[in-house]
Amino acid sequence: MDNEAYAAPNPAIPTHPIVFNEEVCTGCNQCLETCRSDTMVPNPLKGKSPIMIYPDECWYCGSCVERCPRFLEGAITLVFPLTQEVGWKRKETGETYRMGMADPPPPNTTPPVGGWYPKP
């Protein structure tokens, strides 16, 4: 044995909760330091984004994205599973929408049955 330790990601599974933009990410590792479920490890190559080693353990809490100093530049993106994305369908046209779309419909201002506030 060569006595070298290495980390390898889990086998490919359908979830990829965190996506790094290699051109923007500086490898500061602040995302993995704040991760609540320890799903990432530092990349052995200096200046490269962390390695998502346990993607199936991600809680989708978004703490890694919130902590990233280059989030607004697109360094890290949280990708929710399709079944967890918020979506709605317009009754009149049948169009479907989801959060994050470029041109979502205007908000529904119709009050719910019974009014906006519960009666005392």
C-alpha positions, 0 to 999 in steps of 0.5 A: 500500500502507498499509505495515501488517503483520498476521498471519492464521491458516492456513486452517481445518484439522481440528486446533485444538490449543489452546483459550483461554477468553476470559473467563479468559485475561488475555493474559499471553502466557506460553504463546507465550513457552514454545511450542517450535514457535512456533505462536502470536503475541501478540494485537494487542488488549491483554488478549486471548488469543494467536492460534494462527497455525500449528495444524498445527505444534503438537507437543502437548507441553503446555508452553504449558498447563503455563506458564499461570498460570491453567490451573487456572481453565480459561484454556487447554486442550490438545486432542489429536487423536482418534487420539492420545487414550488409550482402552480398552474393557472386554471384559465390557460393550464400554464404551469409555473415554478419558482425562479422562472424568468417571467412568472405570472402576477401574484394572486390577489383574490382573498381566500374563502373566509377572508384574509384574517381569521374572525375573532 
